[in-house]
Amino acid sequence: MNLPTITVTGHAQKEAWQNKVLPPVEQLGADVWSIPVPFPNNPMRYTLSYLLVGDGDAVLIDPGWDSEAGLDKLTAGMRLAGLGLTDLTGIVVTHFHSDHLGMASRLRAIAGAWVALGEHEVRKLTASEDLDLVLRTHREELALWGVPADKLTEVALDLHTLTHLQNLADPDFRLTDNSLVPVKGMDLRVFTTPGHSPGHICLIDEPHGLIFSGDHILPRISPHIALELPGPANPLADYYESLERIAFEDAMEVCPAHEYRFIGMQRRVAQLIEHNRERSAEVLRVLDKHRPETVWDIARHLTWSRGWESLQAFSLRLAVSETASHVVYLQSQGHDIEVPITESQESARR
């Protein structure tokens, strides 16, 4: 299906993305700046952090991955806006991922700024203090999904990663759906948009005509919708509902956390829905043709941008968890798919 395309507005950002370099700091309006923060050793390369200035208050959306290089870039970007790190009043984070929340603890210590997340965003994997139990449970889940024994260590989370996640900042308070971020001189409204994570939020700045979309809407990449247990029973269904909700207009400029700015929210939503519908259809075709018995067996027959054989470690884990989310969604739509997702389903098959 040929769907209408978006209109790129972040031309310097797109050029930088294509050239695999860091984009420039940009002033988007009298009181709004886009500041790229490096995301080292990752294909996404950077997080676009957004600085908003009000009546004596300064708020940072998605401060990015915590690193010395990132702090330097953030400091330099804020300096261009005439501010220092200690001028920060608050930090709003769209979701609980390290490339968004990572710098929050350090900035809170430097500036005394508060940190806010959506009301439904949770730690999930690190909610328990027994990390050894979390690791064992995670490996059992992956084994149930069919990850081969000789791949489990590569695919599964490790203690270093869990410890890193455990050390991310807890919020000082939570932002409820349709509320305003509590800062003077700003009109920044919260939209709850689960899917990429259970409590992901977008932020609507109507006075400036901007939508800060986090990872919910990106201009080129389809955000990863993973099934993570314990967690939402049907994250892909949540994502569809959130997409429909955010597509309330098509003229505001979308400011994502990665890649580049654009106009055309409704057009991009239509593309993302079509992409995921086709992915589910491909899962059904694989089920019909290959009769796979596990999530892993489905995933290895699907189309991947760089090919299944190229996927390793973290990317392989994402591929399997994304496939699981499509299986759960299709089951919820009435398709009789006898592929175990949970231990209870596996027990019922025996």
N, C-alpha and C positions, 0 to 999 in steps of 0.2 A: 504494500500500500504506500503510495506517495503522499506523505503528509506535508503541510506547509512548514517551512524552515523558520528558525529563529533569526533575529537580527542582532548580530554581534555589536556591542557598544564598547567593550574593553579591548580595543584594537591592539594597544601596546601589550596587554596581558596575553592576548592570543598569539601575537608574534613571539613573545617570550616563551610561551608554552611550546610552540612549534620548534623554537631554537634551543629548547631545554636549558633555559637560563632563568634567573629570578627576574620577575617583572619589576617595573619601577613603583615607587610610592606614588599614589595619585590622589588628588583632591577631587572628590565627587560632588561637592557642594560647599557652601560656605562653612559648614560645620561637620563635614564627613570626609574621612580619609581611608583609603585602602592601603594596607601595609602588609606586604608578603613576608611570611616567617618561614625559614627553611625547614623542610621535613626530610632530614638526612636519610640516605640509604633506602629511599622509597620511591617508586615510580611517580607518585603524586608530586614530589619535589618540594612543594611549599603549601602552606595554608594561607589563605587571604584573610587577614585579621582586619577588622573595621573599627576605626576610632570615631566616636561621636561626641561632640562637645555641646553642652547646654549652658544654662545659667550658673556658671561656676562649677559644674560637674563635668566629668569626662568618663565615658564608658567605652570599654573595649569588648568587641564581640569576637569570640574564638581566638584566644591569644596564641594558639599554636603549640607545637612540640617544644619541650623544654630542652634548651641547649645554650651554650655560651654564644654561638653564632646567631641563634635565634634572638637572644636577648639583645645583642648588638644591633641587629636589623630593626628590632622593635623600638629600641631607644632612638636610633637614627630617624626612623619614620615619625615618631612622636615629636622629635626635635623640629622636623620640617613643619609640623603643625603648631609649633611654638610652645610645646609642653614637654615636661619631663615625666619619668615613670612615677614619681611621687605625686603627680597631679591626678592620677587615676582615682576615681571615686568607686567605680564598680567594674566587674568583669561578668559578662553574660556569655554562657557557653551553650551552644545549640544541642550538644549531646556528649555523653561520657565516653569519648574516644581520645587517645593520647595526643593525636595531632590537633585537637581542639582544646582540650582541658589541660594539657601538659604543663603549660607555663603558669597556670593560675596560682599554684601554691607559692611559687617564687615571687610573683607580682604582688600577691596579698601580703607577703612578708615585707616587701620593699615599700609598698605604698599604703598598707593598711586598708586596701580596697576590699569591698565585699565580693563574694562569688555567688552567682545564681545559676541554677539549672531548672529545667522544666519539672513540674510536680510529679511526673510519672517516670522520670529517668532514674535508673537504679544501677547499682554496681554489678548485679548478677553474679558473675564468676567469683568475685572477691567479697561477696556478702558474708561468706563464712570465713572465720579466722583460721580454720583448719585447711591450709592450702594443700597438704598431702591428700586429704580426702577429696578436695576439688579436682586435683590432678588424676586421681584414680577414677573418679566418676566420669571425668571427661574422656579418658581413654576407653572406658567401658561403653560410653555413648558412641564413640567413633568406631569401635569394634562392632557394635550392633549395626551401624550403618554400612558395615562391610569393608572398612579400611583394612587392608591386609596387615598381618602381624609384622611383616618386615618394613611397613611404612608408618606404623603407629608412632614411633618415636619422632620421626620427621614431621608428621602432621600435627601431633598433639601439642597443646600448650606445655610450656616448661615452667619450672619454678622461678626462673629469672623474669619471665614475662608476667607471671602472676604477681610477683613482688612489686614490679614496676606499676602494675595496675592498682595494687593495694595502696600505693603511696600517692596516687592522684588525689587532688583536693576534694574534700566533701564541701557541698555548698553551704553558705551561711543562711540562705533561704531559697524557697522554691517559687517559681513563677507559674501561676495558674492560667488556664486557657482564657483568652480574650482580655486578660488584664494588661495594664500598662507597666512597663519597667519603671520602678520608682526613682526617677531622677528629675531634677528641676530643668525646665526648658526643653524637654524632649517629649515627643509623642510617639513612643515606640511600643507597639501592641504585640502581644504574644499569641501565636497560633500553634496549637499542639498538633504535631504532624508525625505520629508514630509510623514505623516501618523500617527504616535504616537502623533505628534503635527504638526501644519501647517508649521513651519519653522525649524523643527529638522535638525541638521547637523551631519554628521560623519566626522572624520578627518583621513586622510591617511598619514602615516609616512613611506614612501618607504625606506629611508636609514636604518631604524631599522626593516623594515618588519612588521609594526604594523598597525592595523586599530582600531581606538577608536570609538566604535559603539554606545555609549550612551545607549538609550533604544530601538533603532531601531532593533538591533539584540542581543538577549540574548540566552544563550546556552540551556536553559531548558524551560523557560516561553515564551509564545507568548505575545508580547507587546500589551497593551490595545489600541485598535483603536476606539476612541469614536467619536460620532457625537455630537458636541457642537455648539449650535446656539447663536449668529451668528458665522459662521466659514466656512471652506471649504465645498462645496456642496457634496463631495463624498470622505471622507477621506480613505476609504478602497481601492478605485481605486488608490488614490495617493500612498498608502502603497505598493500595488502590483508593481506599476511602480518603486518606490524607491528600492524595493527588487531586481528587475531585474537589476537595475542600479548598485547596490553595489556588485552584484555577478560577478565581473569582473575577479576574480581569486580565488584559493582555498588553497593557500599555506601560505599566510600571517597569523600571529597570530592576532586573534580578541580579543580586550580588551574592554569588555562591562562595563557598569556602575553598574551592579549587577551580583551576582552569581560568575562566574569564567571564566578565559581565555580559549580559544580553537583555534584549527585550523580546517578549513573546512567551509569557508563562503558560498561557492556554495551549499554544502550539507545542511547547516542550512537554507539557503534561500528556498531550495526545500521543506524542512520540514514545514516551516512557511506558504508557499503558500498552501501546501496540507492541513494543519490544518485549514486555513481560508476558503478554498474551501469546506471542509467538514462541517464547521460551517454554511456556507450559504446553503448547501444542507440540513442540519438539519432544518434550518428555513423554507425551502420550505416544508419539510415533516410535520412540525408542522402546517403550513398554510393549507395543504391539509387535515390533520387529524382532527384538532380542530377548524378550521375556526375562529381564533382569530380576534378581531376587533381593538386591540390596540397593541402597542409595548410591554407594560407590559404583556399582555396575551400571546404574543409570548415568551417573556423571561422566564416566569414561567414554560413553558413546555420544555425548552432547558436543556441540560446536563450541570451541573456545578460541578467543581471538588469536592466541599464539600457539594453539594446539594443546591437547591434553598432555602430551609428553613433556611439554615445556614447564608445566606447573610443578612447583616444589614448595615444601614447607608451608608457610603462611598462605600462599596463593592456593595451594592444594586444599588446605582446610577451608578457605573461603568458598572454593568451588563445591565442595561436598555439602557444606552448610546451606549454600544457596539452593542447591538441588533439593535438599531436604525441605526447604520452605515451599518449593513448587509442588512437591509430593503432597505435603499437608494441605496446601490450597486446593489441589485437584481432588483430594479425598473429601474436602469440605463441600465441593461442588457436585458430589455424588458419584465420582468415578471410583470404581472398585479396584483399588491398587493394594495388593498384598505385599507391601514392602514395609518392614518394621521401622518405626521411628522411635518408639519408646519400648521399654522392657515389657510393659503391659501388653502392647500389641504383639510382641514376639511370643509371649506366653500364650496368648489367645490362638496363635497359629499352631502351637504344638498339640 
